[in-house]
């Protein structure tokens, strides 16, 4: 175990460490090769987070290649045990099988994992850098999590649904299947560029085949390697995915030995409670066959802990689950976020939980708008974008339309109605919006539909800048309560504001809960004595008098807030009544005395749940959520809908290129219905659009760059933007593995280029970018480049802002600017033709539109 001796010394050098099992020994993998896995080997991966000193959990994985031999597998299992002992506590162990790795494992290798054929032969390097005599074909799965598999160098490997990378050393050709989405192409390109940088030092050219007809030169090279393709492309084998309903089925088993037999005793099914886990024992949690968890109590025996993986594999075999089923072994006190969320609630007291969130923290922290703006992590934990002092507009949904509510009645909502509440505030000098969609528990279905359609109309009016939060009566977030200054009153029925449509002699009872403006709300309840509660305050409104009833368990802060709210509900004379000192008329108004809740209310449960990020997908079959572990802003893909679960709220982030999902996004609230912990369907759901993220969202990310989206190019722009430098292939020989790529004439550096093709594909020359006037380079009648113009060019007035039919004879309408003289060109565009045509094509188009040459 010499490899383990230096473990303590490397813990603080970097987060990730990888070893390959070679000749039954642990051999360190060079960092450049991280993410490459040979299918005939086993690997050990250790993640030691930088905050490990503060008790953060470490992750220890052993990875099994699909062709790994049993001896290597046994050696990996032995090394894992030794590593676990050397690392001590707070370690989560994982068993990973090729092609079926956990989300945690995939999170280490962005932009994707690469599965390599065969094994690491003696003397062979993990990754050959700066070597160009290579011919290999990779099949890239562009769906998350991204992976690339080395496949047979043949057209038979191709299909319509995946991306294929033909790696020829100096040249890398990415062939995109006709059924791949733009998002998949972009992820494939990210992996291709990563390979170019890591394995070729950036000294390789990348060609993109989006359409074979438009890239004849690249297809000529591919056919020189692969031969002529015969027959049509096949469809890819459908990947098996487990839907959320299957994941929601969770069962817990007590695992113990009885004589020579291993017993799995089922204890409960979901929703599970934490008290099922006893510190002296070991348990297995079966998440619908999707994943197997082994929980080890800190007082369980060392023998039981060593047998964790073998017991899990025995359980998998007994259940008839696939051998690749993922296994996660967690220690008592070091549970992963995914494990904790299998339970209704989770207390982290044994680990010194300091992550108090919500209203409990509001009692301790005086709101400071400056701090909320400068510290988004505080805003996220408190669920407050500011102190609620911004502008408030309220509409009630009536007859499928929105009717403006008088500001005097802003905080008075009806349980049978739906409301839109638009909140406008400033942050860092910018105007921000939150649109709350409040839904009463008694609201009819047609009102709820009208609520959503009216919200969309408002969003269009505000050019998509509204953050939309769906709020259900009784589950209002702190900020919603704060904007009404703690004076939110929900009355029964669908009548108008208090005082309208209500009988003068009506007896009504209001339940007032809360201690400050951020957590106080008032609900009308049935006017019966059984509705009272000793922990709270109630306002009883009768024909001639109001009684403000104080329960024995209420605090001074509660009484102060109740007095303020009472004046909003009724201006009648108020009589203060203490529990146990009620006058006869009080009980008469409630229909006589009756038993009511008088037991002391338990403190609010603050669960130790960590936020989790998921990619939402429903393009193939039932909805699927793919978790992104150790997430960052980089994981927010403009083509995706992402779900951020902070337990108290669900955020749905809509990427700028995912607009077609907008109408369906709220349906991802079904996630709550299928959650194994039995989550409340009233949990607020917040729709956040890319570029309009509020601090209650960004605060859950370790770092956040508000300007990241400013220069975020699309896949098409990345490809087009790399057409600036002219690249050529000087020679293509029969031995394509040795063909030479000439360097860029202007920069001497090969870059990314995409071919749209020319009709004359017989020439072994690739032309990219326009040929500027005065160039000595040859032109072709079939080239898409503008013609060279002599004799000083044409007058600018004959070219600027002219329709194609009004141009002088022989002028190409697509390249009008090229017919300008050099001096006119410099005067209009502020740069030479050479500089202009070296820019990205999309930038050329922008400037041509700006100056009237498009």
C-alpha positions, 0 to 999 in steps of 0.5 A: 500500500505504498500508494496510500502513504502519500495520501495525506500529503496530496489532500490539499494540492487539488480536488481530484485524484485518479488511479488506474489499476494496472498489474493489480497496483494503483498507478496515478493517472496524469492530470491531462488524461483525466476523463479518459477511461480504458474499458479493460481497466478499473479506476479509483477516483477521489474527490477531496473538496477544498473545504474538507477541513471544515468537515465537507464530505469526500467522495471515493469512487471505484470505476469498472470498465465493461471488459475489466477482469475479475482480478482487477475488480477485486483489487479495486475493491481492496484498495477502496477499503484501505483508502476509506480507512486512511481517509477516515470519516465523512466519505461517501463511497460509490461503485461506478460501471462504464456507461452507467455512472452516477451524476456525481461522477460525471460532474468531475469531467466536463465537457464529457467522459471518453471511453477508450478501447482496449487497455493501457498496454505496457509503455503506452501513455494514457493520452498521446499529446502532440502526436498526429499519426492517429486515426480513430472514431468517437461516438459522442452522445450530446445529451447530458451527461455527455460522453464519447465512446471509441468505436469501429472506424467504419460507416457502420458505426454511424447513426442519425441521432449521435455525433461522430468525431473523426480524429486524424491528428492534424484534423478533427472532423465533427459529423453531426447526425441529422437528428441531433439538436443544436444543443447536442451539437454545441456540447459535442463541439465543446468536447471536440475543442477540449480534445484539441486543446488537451491532446494536440496543444491547440495545434489541430484543425476542426471541421464541422459537417452539419450537412454533407451536401454543403461540405464536399471537401470534408466528406471527401476526406471522410470517404478517403478514410472510411470508404464510400457509405453504402445504404442509409444511416440507421437510427441509434439504439434508444437509451433506457432512462428511468422516469421520475415515477420509478425513482419515487418508489423508495424502500428501506431494509434493515440488513443483518446476518442470521447465522450464515444467512444475510437477511434484508428485512423491509421496514418501510416505504416512502415517505421515509422518516430519519428515525428509521435509521439506528446508529447501531445498524446498517440499512439499504435504501432501494430507489426503484432499482435506479440506485442502491444506498447503503447507510452505515450507523457510526456504531455499526461494526467494522466487519459490517462496514467492510461488507457494505459493497458485497451486501449491496451487490448481493441485494442487487442480485437477489432483486434481479436488478442489472449488474450495473446498478449504481451503489452509494455507501454513506456513513452516518453524519456524511450523507449526500444531498441526494440521500437526505432528500429521500426523507421527509425531513433531515436534521443535521444536528449531529454535524453541527448544522449551521444552515438555518434558513427562512423565517427563523433567521429573519428573527435574528437578522435585521434586514439590510437592503444593501447587504441583500443586494451585495450578498446574494447568498444571504438573499437566497437563504432569507428568500428576500430580494429586498425589504419589500419597500418597492412598488406594488401593483395588484390585479384580481382575475375576474371573467378571465381578465385582470382587474386592477385592485385599489391600493387601499385593498392590496393586502386583502385577497379572497380564497376563491380568487386568483391574483397577479402581484407585480413587484418592481424594485431596483438592484445595483441601479437596474430595475427588476421585476417579480410577478407573483401568481397567487392562487386561492385554495378555493379558486376554480380551474378556469380562474387558474388558467386565466391567471397563467394566460394573463401572466404571459400577457404581462410578461410580453408587455415587459419584454420577458423581464418578469421573474414569475413565482407561483404561490399557493394560499397558505405557502406564501414566501417571506418576501410576498408577506413583506411587500404587504407589510405583514398585513396580508388578509385572506378572506373566504369566498370570491367576494370583493375587498372586506366591507363589500358584499359582506353582511353587516351582522356577519360573525367572522373569525380571523387567525393571525399568525406571525411576529414581524412583517416578513412572516405574518399572515391572517386567514379567515377560518370557520367561526367556531370555538374549535378553530382556536389555538392557544399558541396564536391570536384570533380576531372575532368580528361581530355585529357591534364589537371585535374581540382580539383574543390572545392565546396563552402561548403567544409572544409580545411580538405576536400581540404587536403585529396582531393589533396592527392587522386588526385595524386593517380588518375592522374599524369597530371597537376592539376588546382585548380578551385573554385566554381563559377570561372570555366574556359570555358573548364571546362564546355565544358568537362562536356557537358555544365553547368547544375543545380546541388545540392548546398543546405547546407548538414545537419549534419550527423544523429547520431541515438540513437540505442542500440545493440540487440542480437538475437538467429537465428533459422530455424530448424522448419519452417520459420526463427525466431529470438529470442531476448536476452535482457540485453545480456552478453557473457554467452548468446553465446551458442556454438550450436547456430548462434547469430545475433548482430545488432549494427545498423551500422553493423550486426554481425553473431556469429557462435558457434563452434558446429554450423558449419553446419550453416556456408553456410547459415549464410549470408542468415541471412542478409535477416533480413535487408530486413524484418526489420520494419525500412526499413534498408539498404540492404548494411549494412555490415555483419560480420561473427565471429566464436567462439574463433576469436572475434575481439574487434569491436564485443566484445566491445558491451558486458559489460565484455568479457573473452577471455579465456572463450572458452578454457575450454568450455566443450560440452554436452557429455563432461559434462556428461562423465566428471562427471563419475569419482566418483563411485555412487551406489543405495543401495536399490530400494523399491516399494516405490520409493519416499523413495529409498536411494542413497548411497554416493560416496565411494571416496568423500562422495558427490553425483554427476552427473552420466549417465548410459550406462547400463549393461546386468544384469539389475536385480541387484539393483546396478549401477556401474560407472567408472572402477574398478582398479587393487587390488580393493576388489569390486566385478566384473561382466563379463558384466561390462564395467570396466577393470578386476583386474590384479594380479601377478604384471601385464603384461610387458608394451611392450606387451600392449603399441602401440599394435593392438587388435590382437597382445595383449596377450590372455584375454586382453581387448583392451578397457582397456589395461592400467589396465593390467599394474603393479601398478609401471609401471602404476605410471611410465607411467601415473604419477599417481596411477590407483585410481587417473586415474579412478577418472578422467573424461572419456574423459581425460582418453581417452586423456591420453591413446591416448598420451601413446599408450593405446588407 
